[in-house]
Amino acid sequence: MAVIGLGAMGSRIARRLLESPYEVVVWNRDETKAAALVELGARFAATPALAAQGADVVVVMVSDPQALRDVTEGSEGVAAGTTASTTLIQMSTVSPESVSRLASTLPAGAGLLDAPVLGSLAEAEAGGLTIFAGGTRSAVARCTPLLSALGSVLHVGPLGAGTAAKLVANATLFGTLGVLGEAVALARGLDLSPESTFSILAATPLGAQAERRRTAIESGEYPVRFTLSLARKDADLIIAAASACGADLRLAAAARSWLAEAESEGGDRDYAEMLARIVATGSRA
Ligand SMILES: NC(=O)c1ccc[n+]([C@@H]2O[C@H](COP(=O)([O-])OP(=O)(O)OC[C@H]3O[C@@H](n4cnc5c(N)ncnc54)[C@H](OP(=O)(O)O)[C@@H]3O)[C@@H](O)[C@H]2O)c1
């Protein structure tokens, strides 16, 4: 099998697959990121097409719709190395249109699943991701043993449904962080102590999220797991998808604006830094 894209998530996915009985061929634009995996037994291919050639399954995990086009299309892209006996598992968070476009580039008979994931670095390392799979029942069944090495597979519908599911899940994630940040900012502005603030939040629907984020909010330290740039990209995907289907997502737009503001101070920082940005507005000058 082949893994295309060895960033924070793709490298962890490749590592887990190397621990299973699969032979793994890898490709990444920045070749240096493959070195540790090659030491563990992976083979590096010179292009995505060469990685896909001869692989029964190709996993793609890159940043966004443009990156997906760059690694799958053209003479060196995955599609050029794919045959009717290949199954492509697209795990990047992209748009529904990206998935349809990808389907149109593959040769007739090739299998395709869209299977983006919920969970971050720790879950990817431990095989604890939630995988939203979109595709035919038979394609999902065929890929489930392999995907089970990465997490739990939730078959959410036909091709494209996995991507739709991921956008829905992330809409809840960003909205929840935005509401949490604003609640803490308001509490600060109204001179409630941190102790009182978190006891109040514990009694609300945000209780679990407040508890989970408390240390980061109080210390101001947000270890990088999922970058602000990727989260803002996802917020853009959510808003574009909502606009295409006519859903009126005002809260998603507000969360997107917080993400974009935080991103303007450094997009490589963790997306939860949006909390720091919001909470700071509750501090008196
Ligand atoms: N991090 C998380 O917690 C998390 C959780 C769930 C889902 N996701 C999603 O998973 C995907 C990967 O996230 P990540 O955190 O692994 O991101 P990342 O560390 O930034 O890695 C991005 C990957 O995409 C590649 N890439 C970007 N632009 C490219 C291009 N034009 N051509 C070829 N390759 C390109 C990068 O290659 P180079 O190394 O050469 O730059 C790298 O392999 C994203 O869609 C993200 O939204 C992330």
The ligand as a Tripos MOL2 file, in Angstrom:
@<TRIPOS>MOLECULE
LIG
   48    52     1     0     0
SMALL
NO_CHARGES

@<TRIPOS>ATOM
      1 N1         -3.4920   17.9010   12.7470 N.am      1 LIG1
      2 C1         -4.6700   17.4820   13.1570 C.2       1 LIG1
      3 O1         -4.9500   17.4120   14.3680 O.2       1 LIG1
      4 C2         -5.7390   17.0630   12.1820 C.ar      1 LIG1
      5 C3         -6.8490   16.3760   12.6870 C.ar      1 LIG1
      6 C4         -7.8400   15.9490   11.8030 C.ar      1 LIG1
      7 C5         -7.7290   16.2240   10.4470 C.ar      1 LIG1
      8 N2         -6.6460   16.9350    9.9970 N.ar      1 LIG1
      9 C6         -6.5690   17.1820    8.5500 C.3       1 LIG1
     10 O2         -5.6030   16.2850    8.0340 O.3       1 LIG1
     11 C7         -4.9220   16.8920    6.9200 C.3       1 LIG1
     12 C8         -3.4130   16.9000    7.2150 C.3       1 LIG1
     13 O3         -3.2110   17.6690    8.3930 O.3       1 LIG1
     14 P1         -1.7600   17.7320    9.0880 P.3       1 LIG1
     15 O4         -1.9940   18.2620   10.4530 O.co2     1 LIG1
     16 O5         -1.0390   16.4700    8.8810 O.co2     1 LIG1
     17 O6         -1.0960   18.8830    8.2050 O.3       1 LIG1
     18 P2          0.4640   19.1880    7.9620 P.3       1 LIG1
     19 O7          1.2980   18.6600    9.0660 O.co2     1 LIG1
     20 O8          0.5280   20.6460    7.6510 O.co2     1 LIG1
     21 O9          0.8120   18.3420    6.6510 O.3       1 LIG1
     22 C9          0.3010   18.7480    5.4170 C.3       1 LIG1
     23 C10         0.7530   17.7550    4.3710 C.3       1 LIG1
     24 O10         0.2490   18.2080    3.0880 O.3       1 LIG1
     25 C11         1.3650   18.3120    2.1760 C.3       1 LIG1
     26 N3          1.1320   19.3680    1.1990 N.ar      1 LIG1
     27 C12         0.6600   20.6100    1.4090 C.ar      1 LIG1
     28 N4          0.5670   21.2910    0.2310 N.ar      1 LIG1
     29 C13         1.0130   20.4400   -0.7250 C.ar      1 LIG1
     30 C14         1.1410   20.5520   -2.1300 C.ar      1 LIG1
     31 N5          0.7750   21.6680   -2.7870 N.pl3     1 LIG1
     32 N6          1.6340   19.5020   -2.8000 N.ar      1 LIG1
     33 C15         1.9930   18.3510   -2.1520 C.ar      1 LIG1
     34 N7          1.8830   18.1720   -0.8190 N.ar      1 LIG1
     35 C16         1.3790   19.2220   -0.1130 C.ar      1 LIG1
     36 C17         2.5520   18.6190    3.0670 C.3       1 LIG1
     37 O11         3.7480   18.3640    2.3540 O.3       1 LIG1
     38 P3          5.1530   19.0410    2.8280 P.3       1 LIG1
     39 O12         5.5680   18.2670    4.0360 O.co2     1 LIG1
     40 O13         6.0350   18.8590    1.6600 O.co2     1 LIG1
     41 O14         4.8280   20.4820    3.1480 O.co2     1 LIG1
     42 C18         2.2840   17.6450    4.2200 C.3       1 LIG1
     43 O15         2.6050   16.3330    3.8460 O.3       1 LIG1
     44 C19        -5.5370   18.2710    6.7490 C.3       1 LIG1
     45 O16        -6.5490   18.2240    5.7720 O.3       1 LIG1
     46 C20        -6.1200   18.5650    8.1330 C.3       1 LIG1
     47 O17        -7.1730   19.4970    8.0630 O.3       1 LIG1
     48 C21        -5.6490   17.3400   10.8240 C.ar      1 LIG1
@<TRIPOS>BOND
     1     1     2 1
     2     2     3 2
     3     2     4 1
     4     4     5 ar
     5     4    48 ar
     6     5     6 ar
     7     6     7 ar
     8     7     8 ar
     9     8     9 1
    10     8    48 ar
    11     9    10 1
    12     9    46 1
    13    10    11 1
    14    11    12 1
    15    11    44 1
    16    12    13 1
    17    13    14 1
    18    14    15 2
    19    14    16 1
    20    14    17 1
    21    17    18 1
    22    18    19 2
    23    18    20 1
    24    18    21 1
    25    21    22 1
    26    22    23 1
    27    23    24 1
    28    23    42 1
    29    24    25 1
    30    25    26 1
    31    25    36 1
    32    26    27 ar
    33    26    35 ar
    34    27    28 ar
    35    28    29 ar
    36    29    30 ar
    37    29    35 ar
    38    30    31 1
    39    30    32 ar
    40    32    33 ar
    41    33    34 ar
    42    34    35 ar
    43    36    37 1
    44    36    42 1
    45    37    38 1
    46    38    39 2
    47    38    40 1
    48    38    41 1
    49    42    43 1
    50    44    45 1
    51    44    46 1
    52    46    47 1
@<TRIPOS>SUBSTRUCTURE
     1 LIG1         1 GROUP 0 **** ****
